[in-house]
């Protein structure tokens, strides 16, 4: 269990939980915000843990198991990010094809409109 309920509304997270959260937040394709959302914590808390890690306040231990629901949320967010990138790429390709079609149509109009004498001499 990653959090321990106390008498107040705050929760105390285990060192292992903090370490795993920091490790995930350091991966290139993940943001602090997305990891915090997946772990259901505030992004500022994760930023504080990252700072504490840089200052050596807790050692980076390898964690054998992460919470299953957090792993699932992270993998879902990774998939969403991948799909968003793919959508953006496909939209860009579609825009390029549309521009090319307009270009071809304009070229056809130019050629059909000037199918007669092209050099201007009537001799």
Z-matrix of the N, CA and C atoms (Angstrom, degrees):
N
C 1 1.445
C 2 1.529 1 108.16
N 3 1.342 2 119.66 1 125.22
C 4 1.445 3 121.91 2 -172.95
C 5 1.526 4 114.65 3 -77.41
N 6 1.303 5 118.93 4 -27.81
C 7 1.455 6 120.46 5 -175.57
C 8 1.517 7 110.31 6 -122.20
N 9 1.319 8 114.93 7 148.30
C 10 1.458 9 121.23 8 178.09
C 11 1.524 10 106.72 9 -116.39
N 12 1.313 11 116.93 10 122.97
C 13 1.469 12 121.40 11 179.59
C 14 1.526 13 109.22 12 -73.45
N 15 1.321 14 114.79 13 135.68
C 16 1.459 15 119.94 14 175.39
C 17 1.517 16 107.62 15 -113.81
N 18 1.338 17 117.07 16 179.74
C 19 1.448 18 121.33 17 -179.36
C 20 1.529 19 112.50 18 -62.63
N 21 1.321 20 117.22 19 -30.69
C 22 1.454 21 121.20 20 178.99
C 23 1.524 22 109.55 21 -84.16
N 24 1.326 23 115.53 22 -176.93
C 25 1.462 24 119.68 23 179.45
C 26 1.525 25 111.70 24 -83.14
N 27 1.309 26 117.82 25 0.83
C 28 1.457 27 120.60 26 179.71
C 29 1.525 28 110.03 27 -89.10
N 30 1.325 29 114.79 28 157.35
C 31 1.455 30 120.40 29 178.11
C 32 1.520 31 108.73 30 -118.92
N 33 1.306 32 116.16 31 146.81
C 34 1.458 33 121.02 32 176.73
C 35 1.530 34 107.24 33 -104.59
N 36 1.306 35 115.81 34 120.27
C 37 1.453 36 120.98 35 -177.47
C 38 1.523 37 110.03 36 -93.85
N 39 1.321 38 115.62 37 145.29
C 40 1.455 39 120.53 38 179.61
C 41 1.521 40 110.20 39 -70.61
N 42 1.317 41 115.30 40 157.41
C 43 1.471 42 120.29 41 178.34
C 44 1.525 43 110.11 42 -61.42
N 45 1.331 44 116.56 43 -39.17
C 46 1.464 45 120.09 44 179.60
C 47 1.530 46 111.24 45 -60.98
N 48 1.331 47 116.44 46 -40.67
C 49 1.466 48 121.18 47 178.91
C 50 1.530 49 109.77 48 -63.20
N 51 1.334 50 116.37 49 -45.44
C 52 1.465 51 120.73 50 -179.40
C 53 1.527 52 110.75 51 -63.20
N 54 1.325 53 115.92 52 -42.60
C 55 1.470 54 120.75 53 -179.52
C 56 1.521 55 110.43 54 -60.89
N 57 1.311 56 116.83 55 -46.86
C 58 1.467 57 120.22 56 -179.00
C 59 1.521 58 110.47 57 -63.79
N 60 1.324 59 117.43 58 -41.45
C 61 1.460 60 121.27 59 178.84
C 62 1.529 61 110.50 60 -61.21
N 63 1.324 62 116.86 61 -43.59
C 64 1.470 63 120.99 62 178.86
C 65 1.527 64 110.28 63 -64.44
N 66 1.322 65 117.27 64 -43.73
C 67 1.472 66 120.57 65 178.60
C 68 1.523 67 110.66 66 -58.77
N 69 1.330 68 116.94 67 -46.95
C 70 1.466 69 120.42 68 -179.76
C 71 1.520 70 110.87 69 -62.00
N 72 1.340 71 116.56 70 -40.30
C 73 1.464 72 119.74 71 -176.13
C 74 1.529 73 111.77 72 -70.53
N 75 1.321 74 117.64 73 -17.37
C 76 1.467 75 120.75 74 178.65
C 77 1.528 76 112.64 75 -87.59
N 78 1.309 77 118.25 76 -7.35
C 79 1.466 78 120.54 77 178.46
C 80 1.520 79 109.15 78 -71.87
N 81 1.322 80 116.14 79 138.24
C 82 1.470 81 122.21 80 -171.07
C 83 1.528 82 113.92 81 -57.93
N 84 1.301 83 118.48 82 -37.77
C 85 1.459 84 121.04 83 -174.41
C 86 1.534 85 113.04 84 -88.37
N 87 1.329 86 117.20 85 5.47
C 88 1.462 87 119.96 86 -178.95
C 89 1.523 88 110.15 87 -119.56
N 90 1.318 89 115.48 88 143.95
C 91 1.463 90 120.38 89 176.77
C 92 1.524 91 109.48 90 -102.91
N 93 1.324 92 115.54 91 160.50
C 94 1.455 93 120.85 92 176.98
C 95 1.524 94 109.15 93 -58.71
N 96 1.329 95 115.97 94 -42.45
C 97 1.460 96 120.53 95 -177.72
C 98 1.534 97 111.23 96 -61.86
N 99 1.337 98 116.88 97 -45.61
C 100 1.469 99 119.20 98 -177.31
C 101 1.526 100 111.65 99 -66.78
N 102 1.325 101 117.11 100 -38.87
C 103 1.470 102 119.78 101 178.07
C 104 1.528 103 109.80 102 -66.44
N 105 1.330 104 116.71 103 -43.02
C 106 1.464 105 120.41 104 179.42
C 107 1.531 106 110.93 105 -61.15
N 108 1.334 107 116.56 106 -42.46
C 109 1.467 108 119.61 107 178.03
C 110 1.521 109 111.30 108 -62.61
N 111 1.324 110 116.23 109 -42.40
C 112 1.468 111 120.16 110 -179.27
C 113 1.529 112 111.43 111 -64.31
N 114 1.327 113 116.61 112 -34.13
C 115 1.459 114 120.53 113 -178.62
C 116 1.529 115 112.25 114 -91.59
N 117 1.320 116 116.45 115 -1.03
C 118 1.456 117 122.82 116 179.86
C 119 1.530 118 111.62 117 58.74
N 120 1.337 119 114.65 118 47.21
C 121 1.467 120 121.06 119 174.64
C 122 1.523 121 107.63 120 -129.51
N 123 1.316 122 116.75 121 165.48
C 124 1.460 123 121.00 122 179.70
C 125 1.533 124 108.79 123 -77.78
N 126 1.336 125 117.74 124 139.55
C 127 1.469 126 120.19 125 179.69
C 128 1.537 127 113.54 126 -56.99
N 129 1.334 128 116.90 127 -32.74
C 130 1.466 129 118.89 128 178.72
C 131 1.532 130 111.53 129 -65.56
N 132 1.333 131 116.46 130 -32.82
C 133 1.460 132 119.67 131 177.75
C 134 1.526 133 109.72 132 -64.91
N 135 1.334 134 115.88 133 -44.43
C 136 1.466 135 119.89 134 179.02
C 137 1.524 136 110.10 135 -64.30
N 138 1.314 137 117.36 136 -40.11
C 139 1.473 138 120.21 137 177.12
C 140 1.522 139 110.71 138 -61.11
N 141 1.333 140 116.84 139 -39.84
C 142 1.465 141 120.28 140 178.08
C 143 1.531 142 110.27 141 -64.45
N 144 1.329 143 117.20 142 -41.12
C 145 1.468 144 120.08 143 178.02
C 146 1.516 145 110.75 144 -63.29
N 147 1.334 146 116.65 145 -39.27
C 148 1.476 147 119.93 146 177.97
C 149 1.529 148 110.46 147 -61.87
N 150 1.347 149 115.60 148 -42.19
C 151 1.466 150 120.54 149 178.77
C 152 1.529 151 109.85 150 -63.66
N 153 1.333 152 116.87 151 -45.53
C 154 1.460 153 121.04 152 178.62
C 155 1.523 154 110.73 153 -59.88
N 156 1.319 155 116.51 154 -37.73
C 157 1.467 156 119.82 155 177.83
C 158 1.521 157 110.34 156 -64.67
N 159 1.341 158 117.16 157 -45.71
C 160 1.474 159 120.56 158 178.79
C 161 1.528 160 110.52 159 -58.49
N 162 1.327 161 116.51 160 -36.32
C 163 1.457 162 121.51 161 -179.04
C 164 1.528 163 112.27 162 -82.07
N 165 1.351 164 117.04 163 -2.43
C 166 1.462 165 121.40 164 177.15
C 167 1.520 166 114.02 165 77.44
N 168 1.319 167 117.72 166 23.83
C 169 1.469 168 120.11 167 -178.33
C 170 1.528 169 112.67 168 -73.26
N 171 1.320 170 117.69 169 -24.64
C 172 1.455 171 119.73 170 170.04
C 173 1.517 172 108.14 171 -143.05
N 174 1.317 173 114.73 172 140.89
C 175 1.459 174 120.49 173 -175.49
C 176 1.521 175 109.98 174 -75.48
N 177 1.322 176 115.40 175 145.84
C 178 1.459 177 120.71 176 177.05
C 179 1.524 178 108.29 177 -81.17
N 180 1.320 179 115.52 178 99.93
C 181 1.459 180 120.72 179 176.74
C 182 1.513 181 108.22 180 -98.97
N 183 1.303 182 116.11 181 147.58
C 184 1.470 183 119.72 182 175.93
C 185 1.519 184 107.85 183 -74.15
N 186 1.297 185 116.14 184 130.79
C 187 1.456 186 121.21 185 179.72
C 188 1.524 187 107.48 186 -102.32
N 189 1.319 188 115.20 187 127.30
C 190 1.462 189 118.97 188 -176.64
C 191 1.533 190 112.02 189 -72.28
N 192 1.329 191 116.91 190 -39.30
C 193 1.463 192 119.93 191 -177.53
C 194 1.512 193 110.72 192 -132.37
N 195 1.306 194 115.13 193 133.10
C 196 1.466 195 120.44 194 173.75
C 197 1.521 196 107.39 195 -99.62
N 198 1.307 197 117.12 196 159.24
C 199 1.467 198 118.84 197 176.38
C 200 1.523 199 110.34 198 -56.91
N 201 1.314 200 116.77 199 133.05
C 202 1.467 201 121.78 200 -174.75
C 203 1.518 202 112.05 201 -60.59
N 204 1.319 203 117.12 202 -42.71
C 205 1.467 204 118.69 203 -178.39
C 206 1.522 205 111.17 204 -67.06
N 207 1.317 206 118.14 205 -35.05
C 208 1.466 207 121.03 206 178.13
C 209 1.525 208 110.07 207 -67.46
N 210 1.334 209 116.61 208 -42.20
C 211 1.465 210 120.13 209 178.00
C 212 1.526 211 110.41 210 -60.41
N 213 1.327 212 115.64 211 -41.40
C 214 1.460 213 120.25 212 -179.61
C 215 1.525 214 110.30 213 -64.77
N 216 1.329 215 117.49 214 -44.56
C 217 1.465 216 121.11 215 179.25
C 218 1.529 217 111.09 216 -61.87
N 219 1.327 218 116.14 217 -42.36
C 220 1.466 219 120.30 218 179.87
C 221 1.524 220 109.94 219 -63.14
N 222 1.327 221 117.54 220 -45.21
C 223 1.462 222 119.54 221 -179.18
C 224 1.527 223 110.85 222 -66.35
N 225 1.328 224 117.42 223 -35.37
C 226 1.463 225 120.25 224 176.09
C 227 1.521 226 110.66 225 -65.30
N 228 1.326 227 116.97 226 -41.32
C 229 1.463 228 119.96 227 178.29
C 230 1.526 229 110.97 228 -65.36
N 231 1.319 230 117.23 229 -38.37
C 232 1.464 231 120.68 230 176.44
C 233 1.526 232 110.59 231 -60.94
N 234 1.333 233 116.25 232 -43.42
C 235 1.460 234 121.24 233 179.60
C 236 1.534 235 110.36 234 -64.67
N 237 1.326 236 117.11 235 -42.41
C 238 1.464 237 120.85 236 178.05
C 239 1.526 238 110.44 237 -61.90
N 240 1.312 239 117.08 238 -43.50
C 241 1.463 240 120.67 239 178.72
C 242 1.527 241 110.75 240 -61.64
N 243 1.335 242 116.28 241 -43.49
C 244 1.461 243 120.59 242 179.48
C 245 1.525 244 110.52 243 -61.72
N 246 1.326 245 116.10 244 -44.12
C 247 1.466 246 119.96 245 -179.51
C 248 1.528 247 111.70 246 -66.82
N 249 1.320 248 117.45 247 -37.23
C 250 1.466 249 120.40 248 177.29
C 251 1.528 250 110.65 249 -63.34
N 252 1.336 251 116.66 250 -42.08
C 253 1.470 252 119.87 251 177.25
C 254 1.520 253 110.59 252 -62.39
N 255 1.337 254 116.23 253 -41.65
C 256 1.458 255 120.76 254 -179.79
C 257 1.529 256 110.59 255 -65.37
N 258 1.320 257 117.94 256 -41.27
C 259 1.465 258 121.43 257 177.86
C 260 1.519 259 110.11 258 -61.44
N 261 1.327 260 117.66 259 -45.34
C 262 1.464 261 121.37 260 -179.77
C 263 1.531 262 110.47 261 -61.14
N 264 1.323 263 116.30 262 -41.51
C 265 1.464 264 120.86 263 179.23
C 266 1.534 265 110.83 264 -64.11
N 267 1.330 266 116.26 265 -44.01
C 268 1.464 267 120.25 266 -179.93
C 269 1.534 268 111.48 267 -66.95
N 270 1.326 269 117.22 268 -37.10
C 271 1.461 270 120.29 269 177.20
C 272 1.524 271 110.61 270 -64.34
N 273 1.325 272 116.29 271 -40.82
C 274 1.463 273 120.17 272 178.41
C 275 1.529 274 110.64 273 -63.87
N 276 1.331 275 116.91 274 -43.90
C 277 1.464 276 120.44 275 177.70
C 278 1.529 277 110.77 276 -61.29
N 279 1.332 278 116.49 277 -41.39
C 280 1.458 279 121.36 278 179.42
C 281 1.534 280 110.48 279 -62.88
N 282 1.328 281 117.40 280 -43.36
C 283 1.469 282 121.17 281 177.88
C 284 1.524 283 111.36 282 -61.04
N 285 1.321 284 116.30 283 -40.75
C 286 1.466 285 120.36 284 179.26
C 287 1.529 286 109.96 285 -64.00
N 288 1.323 287 116.86 286 -43.24
C 289 1.466 288 120.24 287 179.22
C 290 1.527 289 111.25 288 -64.02
N 291 1.321 290 117.56 289 -39.77
C 292 1.463 291 120.45 290 177.93
C 293 1.527 292 110.74 291 -62.86
N 294 1.332 293 117.25 292 -42.96
C 295 1.461 294 120.99 293 178.70
C 296 1.523 295 110.23 294 -62.90
N 297 1.314 296 116.44 295 -40.08
C 298 1.459 297 120.51 296 179.81
C 299 1.532 298 110.26 297 -65.18
N 300 1.324 299 117.47 298 -40.77
C 301 1.468 300 120.49 299 177.75
C 302 1.525 301 110.74 300 -62.14
N 303 1.336 302 116.96 301 -42.77
C 304 1.471 303 119.56 302 178.09
C 305 1.525 304 110.68 303 -63.28
N 306 1.324 305 115.96 304 -40.08
C 307 1.462 306 120.80 305 178.61
C 308 1.529 307 110.61 306 -61.48
N 309 1.335 308 116.43 307 -46.46
C 310 1.467 309 120.19 308 179.62
C 311 1.524 310 111.19 309 -62.46
N 312 1.323 311 117.40 310 -41.91
C 313 1.465 312 120.74 311 179.62
C 314 1.519 313 110.30 312 -62.78
N 315 1.304 314 117.96 313 -41.25
C 316 1.468 315 122.11 314 178.75
C 317 1.525 316 110.41 315 -64.92
N 318 1.302 317 116.97 316 -41.29
C 319 1.471 318 120.67 317 178.25
C 320 1.527 319 110.73 318 -63.35
N 321 1.335 320 117.42 319 -40.77
C 322 1.465 321 120.66 320 177.52
C 323 1.527 322 111.37 321 -62.79
N 324 1.341 323 116.02 322 -41.52
C 325 1.469 324 119.83 323 178.64
C 326 1.516 325 110.76 324 -63.35
N 327 1.312 326 117.05 325 -41.10
C 328 1.469 327 120.81 326 179.23
C 329 1.525 328 110.68 327 -62.74
N 330 1.337 329 115.79 328 -43.68
C 331 1.469 330 119.66 329 -179.26
C 332 1.520 331 111.53 330 -68.10
N 333 1.302 332 118.57 331 -40.39
C 334 1.461 333 120.68 332 -177.84
C 335 1.530 334 110.58 333 -73.37
N 336 1.311 335 118.02 334 -30.79
C 337 1.461 336 121.10 335 179.10
C 338 1.516 337 112.09 336 -75.60
N 339 1.301 338 118.29 337 -22.50
C 340 1.466 339 121.22 338 -178.65
C 341 1.522 340 110.95 339 -116.13
N 342 1.323 341 117.86 340 38.08
C 343 1.454 342 121.15 341 -176.20
C 344 1.521 343 111.58 342 -77.63
N 345 1.320 344 117.23 343 -12.99
C 346 1.466 345 120.50 344 178.94
C 347 1.508 346 111.08 345 -81.29
N 348 1.313 347 116.23 346 -135.64
C 349 1.454 348 122.85 347 -179.10
C 350 1.520 349 109.56 348 -75.78
N 351 1.321 350 116.67 349 121.67
C 352 1.442 351 120.10 350 -174.12
C 353 1.522 352 113.57 351 -96.24
N 354 1.365 353 118.63 352 -19.98
C 355 1.462 354 117.89 353 -174.91
C 356 1.539 355 112.25 354 -95.38
N 357 1.283 356 119.05 355 -3.41
C 358 1.449 357 121.75 356 175.56
C 359 1.522 358 114.34 357 85.94
N 360 1.338 359 119.71 358 -6.90
C 361 1.470 360 122.80 359 179.22
C 362 1.523 361 109.36 360 -86.38
N 363 1.314 362 116.06 361 136.58
C 364 1.472 363 120.06 362 179.27
C 365 1.500 364 110.99 363 -112.35
N 366 1.299 365 119.40 364 15.17
C 367 1.446 366 122.30 365 -175.76
C 368 1.460 367 114.27 366 -77.03
